[in-house]
Amino acid sequence: MPGVSFYLDQSALDTIKAKSKASHTPVSRIIREAVEQYLSHDEKRAAKERVLSTLSKSRPLGGLKKWEELHKERTGADADRG
């Protein structure tokens, strides 16, 4: 894996080092996973919009706002089952 250098402010670095020490995880892994998660955010949103588009063609749900409301409702219902 190629090495990359970049700068962090001191408070961010201190936080990462503390998490690294507490979880016995290398700082580089914490940073790499954070970057990977950041990069996958747009992909997840695009996938969500594709699903919404597919669903709305056959049975309109009221757009992304309505989708968010439905998702929140279903997530809450799932949490109440436990």
N, CA, C and O atoms as a GROMACS GRO file, in nm:
protein
  328
    1MET      N    1   0.085  -0.117   0.000
    1MET     CA    2   0.000   0.000   0.000
    1MET      C    3   0.090   0.124   0.000
    1MET      O    4   0.183   0.132   0.080
    2PRO      N    5   0.062   0.219  -0.089
    2PRO     CA    6   0.147   0.338  -0.092
    2PRO      C    7   0.126   0.426   0.031
    2PRO      O    8   0.016   0.434   0.086
    3GLY      N    9   0.233   0.490   0.072
    3GLY     CA   10   0.225   0.581   0.186
    3GLY      C   11   0.185   0.720   0.139
    3GLY      O   12   0.219   0.762   0.029
    4VAL      N   13   0.112   0.790   0.225
    4VAL     CA   14   0.064   0.923   0.194
    4VAL      C   15   0.084   1.009   0.318
    4VAL      O   16   0.059   0.965   0.430
    5SER      N   17   0.128   1.130   0.298
    5SER     CA   18   0.143   1.223   0.411
    5SER      C   19   0.037   1.332   0.399
    5SER      O   20   0.005   1.378   0.290
    6PHE      N   21  -0.017   1.371   0.513
    6PHE     CA   22  -0.111   1.482   0.518
    6PHE      C   23  -0.108   1.541   0.657
    6PHE      O   24  -0.049   1.484   0.748
    7TYR      N   25  -0.171   1.655   0.673
    7TYR     CA   26  -0.167   1.727   0.800
    7TYR      C   27  -0.302   1.724   0.868
    7TYR      O   28  -0.406   1.736   0.803
    8LEU      N   29  -0.300   1.708   0.999
    8LEU     CA   30  -0.419   1.715   1.083
    8LEU      C   31  -0.395   1.820   1.190
    8LEU      O   32  -0.281   1.844   1.230
    9ASP      N   33  -0.503   1.884   1.236
    9ASP     CA   34  -0.483   1.975   1.347
    9ASP      C   35  -0.455   1.890   1.472
    9ASP      O   36  -0.489   1.772   1.476
   10GLN      N   37  -0.395   1.950   1.570
   10GLN     CA   38  -0.349   1.876   1.688
   10GLN      C   39  -0.461   1.805   1.761
   10GLN      O   40  -0.444   1.693   1.809
   11SER      N   41  -0.577   1.870   1.771
   11SER     CA   42  -0.687   1.807   1.846
   11SER      C   43  -0.738   1.681   1.774
   11SER      O   44  -0.770   1.582   1.839
   12ALA      N   45  -0.744   1.684   1.641
   12ALA     CA   46  -0.786   1.566   1.566
   12ALA      C   47  -0.684   1.453   1.583
   12ALA      O   48  -0.722   1.338   1.604
   13LEU      N   49  -0.557   1.487   1.575
   13LEU     CA   50  -0.453   1.386   1.592
   13LEU      C   51  -0.456   1.327   1.733
   13LEU      O   52  -0.443   1.206   1.749
   14ASP      N   53  -0.474   1.410   1.834
   14ASP     CA   54  -0.483   1.361   1.972
   14ASP      C   55  -0.601   1.264   1.989
   14ASP      O   56  -0.589   1.162   2.056
   15THR      N   57  -0.714   1.298   1.928
   15THR     CA   58  -0.833   1.213   1.936
   15THR      C   59  -0.807   1.079   1.869
   15THR      O   60  -0.841   0.974   1.923
   16ILE      N   61  -0.747   1.082   1.751
   16ILE     CA   62  -0.716   0.958   1.679
   16ILE      C   63  -0.618   0.872   1.757
   16ILE      O   64  -0.634   0.751   1.766
   17LYS      N   65  -0.517   0.935   1.814
   17LYS     CA   66  -0.418   0.860   1.893
   17LYS      C   67  -0.484   0.796   2.016
   17LYS      O   68  -0.451   0.683   2.052
   18ALA      N   69  -0.574   0.868   2.080
   18ALA     CA   70  -0.643   0.813   2.197
   18ALA      C   71  -0.730   0.693   2.158
   18ALA      O   72  -0.732   0.593   2.229
   19LYS      N   73  -0.801   0.704   2.045
   19LYS     CA   74  -0.882   0.592   1.999
   19LYS      C   75  -0.794   0.475   1.960
   19LYS      O   76  -0.829   0.359   1.983
   20SER      N   77  -0.680   0.505   1.901
   20SER     CA   78  -0.585   0.401   1.862
   20SER      C   79  -0.537   0.323   1.984
   20SER      O   80  -0.533   0.200   1.984
   21LYS      N   81  -0.500   0.396   2.087
   21LYS     CA   82  -0.450   0.333   2.209
   21LYS      C   83  -0.559   0.252   2.278
   21LYS      O   84  -0.534   0.140   2.324
   22ALA      N   85  -0.680   0.307   2.284
   22ALA     CA   86  -0.790   0.240   2.352
   22ALA      C   87  -0.832   0.112   2.280
   22ALA      O   88  -0.870   0.014   2.344
   23SER      N   89  -0.827   0.113   2.148
   23SER     CA   90  -0.875  -0.003   2.072
   23SER      C   91  -0.762  -0.093   2.022
   23SER      O   92  -0.788  -0.193   1.955
   24HIS      N   93  -0.639  -0.056   2.054
   24HIS     CA   94  -0.521  -0.132   2.007
   24HIS      C   95  -0.523  -0.146   1.855
   24HIS      O   96  -0.495  -0.252   1.801
   25THR      N   97  -0.557  -0.036   1.788
   25THR     CA   98  -0.566  -0.030   1.642
   25THR      C   99  -0.466   0.074   1.593
   25THR      O  100  -0.458   0.183   1.650
   26PRO      N  101  -0.391   0.043   1.489
   26PRO     CA  102  -0.296   0.142   1.438
   26PRO      C  103  -0.366   0.270   1.390
   26PRO      O  104  -0.476   0.266   1.336
   27VAL      N  105  -0.299   0.382   1.411
   27VAL     CA  106  -0.352   0.511   1.366
   27VAL      C  107  -0.380   0.506   1.217
   27VAL      O  108  -0.483   0.557   1.171
   28SER      N  109  -0.291   0.445   1.141
   28SER     CA  110  -0.309   0.438   0.996
   28SER      C  111  -0.438   0.366   0.958
   28SER      O  112  -0.505   0.404   0.862
   29ARG      N  113  -0.473   0.261   1.032
   29ARG     CA  114  -0.597   0.189   1.001
   29ARG      C  115  -0.719   0.274   1.030
   29ARG      O  116  -0.815   0.274   0.954
   30ILE      N  117  -0.715   0.348   1.141
   30ILE     CA  118  -0.828   0.436   1.175
   30ILE      C  119  -0.848   0.540   1.066
   30ILE      O  120  -0.960   0.565   1.024
   31ILE      N  121  -0.739   0.600   1.021
   31ILE     CA  122  -0.748   0.702   0.916
   31ILE      C  123  -0.795   0.639   0.785
   31ILE      O  124  -0.881   0.695   0.717
   32ARG      N  125  -0.739   0.523   0.749
   32ARG     CA  126  -0.776   0.456   0.624
   32ARG      C  127  -0.925   0.421   0.624
   32ARG      O  128  -0.994   0.444   0.525
   33GLU      N  129  -0.975   0.367   0.734
   33GLU     CA  130  -1.117   0.331   0.742
   33GLU      C  131  -1.207   0.454   0.736
   33GLU      O  132  -1.315   0.449   0.678
   34ALA      N  133  -1.163   0.564   0.796
   34ALA     CA  134  -1.241   0.688   0.791
   34ALA      C  135  -1.249   0.740   0.648
   34ALA      O  136  -1.355   0.784   0.603
   35VAL      N  137  -1.138   0.734   0.577
   35VAL     CA  138  -1.136   0.780   0.437
   35VAL      C  139  -1.224   0.689   0.351
   35VAL      O  140  -1.300   0.738   0.268
   36GLU      N  141  -1.214   0.558   0.371
   36GLU     CA  142  -1.296   0.464   0.293
   36GLU      C  143  -1.444   0.487   0.319
   36GLU      O  144  -1.526   0.482   0.227
   37GLN      N  145  -1.479   0.511   0.444
   37GLN     CA  146  -1.619   0.538   0.478
   37GLN      C  147  -1.666   0.667   0.413
   37GLN      O  148  -1.778   0.674   0.360
   38TYR      N  149  -1.582   0.769   0.415
   38TYR     CA  150  -1.617   0.897   0.352
   38TYR      C  151  -1.639   0.878   0.203
   38TYR      O  152  -1.735   0.932   0.147
   39LEU      N  153  -1.552   0.803   0.138
   39LEU     CA  154  -1.563   0.782  -0.006
   39LEU      C  155  -1.686   0.698  -0.042
   39LEU      O  156  -1.744   0.718  -0.149
   40SER      N  157  -1.726   0.606   0.043
   40SER     CA  158  -1.840   0.521   0.012
   40SER      C  159  -1.973   0.593   0.036
   40SER      O  160  -2.077   0.545  -0.008
   41HIS      N  161  -1.972   0.706   0.106
   41HIS     CA  162  -2.095   0.779   0.136
   41HIS      C  163  -2.171   0.816   0.009
   41HIS      O  164  -2.292   0.795   0.001
   42ASP      N  165  -2.102   0.870  -0.090
   42ASP     CA  166  -2.167   0.909  -0.216
   42ASP      C  167  -2.222   0.787  -0.289
   42ASP      O  168  -2.329   0.794  -0.348
   43GLU      N  169  -2.149   0.676  -0.285
   43GLU     CA  170  -2.196   0.554  -0.350
   43GLU      C  171  -2.324   0.504  -0.285
   43GLU      O  172  -2.416   0.461  -0.354
   44LYS      N  173  -2.330   0.510  -0.152
   44LYS     CA  174  -2.449   0.465  -0.081
   44LYS      C  175  -2.568   0.553  -0.114
   44LYS      O  176  -2.680   0.504  -0.133
   45ARG      N  177  -2.545   0.683  -0.120
   45ARG     CA  178  -2.654   0.776  -0.153
   45ARG      C  179  -2.705   0.752  -0.294
   45ARG      O  180  -2.826   0.753  -0.318
   46ALA      N  181  -2.613   0.730  -0.388
   46ALA     CA  182  -2.654   0.703  -0.526
   46ALA      C  183  -2.734   0.574  -0.534
   46ALA      O  184  -2.833   0.567  -0.606
   47ALA      N  185  -2.692   0.471  -0.460
   47ALA     CA  186  -2.766   0.344  -0.460
   47ALA      C  187  -2.905   0.364  -0.401
   47ALA      O  188  -3.003   0.309  -0.452
   48LYS      N  189  -2.914   0.442  -0.296
   48LYS     CA  190  -3.043   0.470  -0.232
   48LYS      C  191  -3.136   0.542  -0.330
   48LYS      O  192  -3.255   0.512  -0.338
   49GLU      N  193  -3.080   0.636  -0.404
   49GLU     CA  194  -3.161   0.709  -0.502
   49GLU      C  195  -3.205   0.618  -0.616
   49GLU      O  196  -3.316   0.634  -0.668
   50ARG      N  197  -3.121   0.522  -0.657
   50ARG     CA  198  -3.161   0.426  -0.761
   50ARG      C  199  -3.276   0.339  -0.713
   50ARG      O  200  -3.370   0.314  -0.788
   51VAL      N  201  -3.269   0.294  -0.588
   51VAL     CA  202  -3.377   0.213  -0.532
   51VAL      C  203  -3.505   0.295  -0.526
   51VAL      O  204  -3.611   0.246  -0.565
   52LEU      N  205  -3.496   0.417  -0.479
   52LEU     CA  206  -3.613   0.504  -0.472
   52LEU      C  207  -3.673   0.526  -0.610
   52LEU      O  208  -3.794   0.524  -0.627
   53SER      N  209  -3.588   0.549  -0.707
   53SER     CA  210  -3.635   0.571  -0.843
   53SER      C  211  -3.710   0.448  -0.894
   53SER      O  212  -3.817   0.460  -0.954
   54THR      N  213  -3.654   0.332  -0.870
   54THR     CA  214  -3.719   0.208  -0.913
   54THR      C  215  -3.854   0.189  -0.843
   54THR      O  216  -3.953   0.155  -0.908
   55LEU      N  217  -3.857   0.212  -0.714
   55LEU     CA  218  -3.982   0.196  -0.639
   55LEU      C  219  -4.086   0.299  -0.680
   55LEU      O  220  -4.205   0.267  -0.687
   56SER      N  221  -4.044   0.420  -0.707
   56SER     CA  222  -4.141   0.526  -0.737
   56SER      C  223  -4.200   0.511  -0.876
   56SER      O  224  -4.306   0.567  -0.904
   57LYS      N  225  -4.134   0.437  -0.964
   57LYS     CA  226  -4.191   0.416  -1.097
   57LYS      C  227  -4.315   0.327  -1.090
   57LYS      O  228  -4.411   0.347  -1.164
   58SER      N  229  -4.312   0.229  -1.000
   58SER     CA  230  -4.425   0.138  -0.991
   58SER      C  231  -4.527   0.181  -0.884
   58SER      O  232  -4.646   0.152  -0.898
   59ARG      N  233  -4.482   0.248  -0.780
   59ARG     CA  234  -4.571   0.292  -0.673
   59ARG      C  235  -4.508   0.415  -0.607
   59ARG      O  236  -4.423   0.400  -0.520
   60PRO      N  237  -4.548   0.533  -0.646
   60PRO     CA  238  -4.485   0.655  -0.593
   60PRO      C  239  -4.488   0.660  -0.440
   60PRO      O  240  -4.591   0.633  -0.378
   61LEU      N  241  -4.373   0.696  -0.382
   61LEU     CA  242  -4.362   0.707  -0.237
   61LEU      C  243  -4.359   0.852  -0.190
   61LEU      O  244  -4.357   0.878  -0.069
   62GLY      N  245  -4.359   0.945  -0.280
   62GLY     CA  246  -4.358   1.084  -0.241
   62GLY      C  247  -4.219   1.146  -0.238
   62GLY      O  248  -4.198   1.248  -0.173
   63GLY      N  249  -4.124   1.086  -0.307
   63GLY     CA  250  -3.991   1.144  -0.317
   63GLY      C  251  -3.899   1.104  -0.202
   63GLY      O  252  -3.934   1.023  -0.116
   64LEU      N  253  -3.781   1.161  -0.204
   64LEU     CA  254  -3.678   1.127  -0.107
   64LEU      C  255  -3.720   1.160   0.036
   64LEU      O  256  -3.687   1.086   0.128
   65LYS      N  257  -3.790   1.270   0.055
   65LYS     CA  258  -3.834   1.307   0.191
   65LYS      C  259  -3.926   1.199   0.248
   65LYS      O  260  -3.911   1.158   0.364
   66LYS      N  261  -4.021   1.153   0.169
   66LYS     CA  262  -4.113   1.049   0.214
   66LYS      C  263  -4.036   0.919   0.239
   66LYS      O  264  -4.067   0.845   0.333
   67TRP      N  265  -3.938   0.891   0.156
   67TRP     CA  266  -3.854   0.772   0.174
   67TRP      C  267  -3.783   0.779   0.309
   67TRP      O  268  -3.778   0.679   0.382
   68GLU      N  269  -3.728   0.894   0.343
   68GLU     CA  270  -3.659   0.912   0.471
   68GLU      C  271  -3.755   0.888   0.587
   68GLU      O  272  -3.720   0.824   0.686
   69GLU      N  273  -3.878   0.941   0.575
   69GLU     CA  274  -3.976   0.922   0.681
   69GLU      C  275  -4.012   0.774   0.697
   69GLU      O  276  -4.023   0.724   0.809
   70LEU      N  277  -4.029   0.705   0.585
   70LEU     CA  278  -4.062   0.563   0.589
   70LEU      C  279  -3.947   0.482   0.649
   70LEU      O  280  -3.970   0.392   0.729
   71HIS      N  281  -3.825   0.515   0.610
   71HIS     CA  282  -3.708   0.446   0.663
   71HIS      C  283  -3.697   0.466   0.814
   71HIS      O  284  -3.670   0.371   0.888
   72LYS      N  285  -3.719   0.588   0.861
   72LYS     CA  286  -3.713   0.617   1.004
   72LYS      C  287  -3.821   0.538   1.079
   72LYS      O  288  -3.796   0.483   1.186
   73GLU      N  289  -3.940   0.534   1.022
   73GLU     CA  290  -4.050   0.460   1.085
   73GLU      C  291  -4.017   0.311   1.094
   73GLU      O  292  -4.038   0.249   1.199
   74ARG      N  293  -3.965   0.253   0.986
   74ARG     CA  294  -3.933   0.110   0.985
   74ARG      C  295  -3.816   0.079   1.078
   74ARG      O  296  -3.815  -0.026   1.143
   75THR      N  297  -3.718   0.168   1.086
   75THR     CA  298  -3.606   0.148   1.175
   75THR      C  299  -3.653   0.149   1.320
   75THR      O  300  -3.608   0.068   1.401
   76GLY      N  301  -3.743   0.241   1.352
   76GLY     CA  302  -3.800   0.247   1.486
   76GLY      C  303  -3.880   0.122   1.519
   76GLY      O  304  -3.874   0.072   1.632
   77ALA      N  305  -3.955   0.071   1.423
   77ALA     CA  306  -4.033  -0.050   1.444
   77ALA      C  307  -3.942  -0.170   1.468
   77ALA      O  308  -3.970  -0.254   1.553
   78ASP      N  309  -3.832  -0.177   1.393
   78ASP     CA  310  -3.736  -0.285   1.413
   78ASP      C  311  -3.672  -0.277   1.552
   78ASP      O  312  -3.649  -0.380   1.616
   79ALA      N  313  -3.644  -0.158   1.598
   79ALA     CA  314  -3.580  -0.140   1.730
   79ALA      C  315  -3.676  -0.183   1.841
   79ALA      O  316  -3.632  -0.233   1.944
   80ASP      N  317  -3.806  -0.165   1.821
   80ASP     CA  318  -3.904  -0.201   1.922
   80ASP      C  319  -3.928  -0.351   1.933
   80ASP      O  320  -3.987  -0.397   2.030
   81ARG      N  321  -3.883  -0.427   1.834
   81ARG     CA  322  -3.904  -0.572   1.836
   81ARG      C  323  -3.818  -0.641   1.939
   81ARG      O  324  -3.855  -0.744   1.995
   82GLY      N  325  -3.698  -0.582   1.966
   82GLY     CA  326  -3.599  -0.646   2.053
   82GLY      C  327  -3.641  -0.650   2.193
   82GLY      O  328  -3.568  -0.700   2.278
   0.00000   0.00000   0.00000
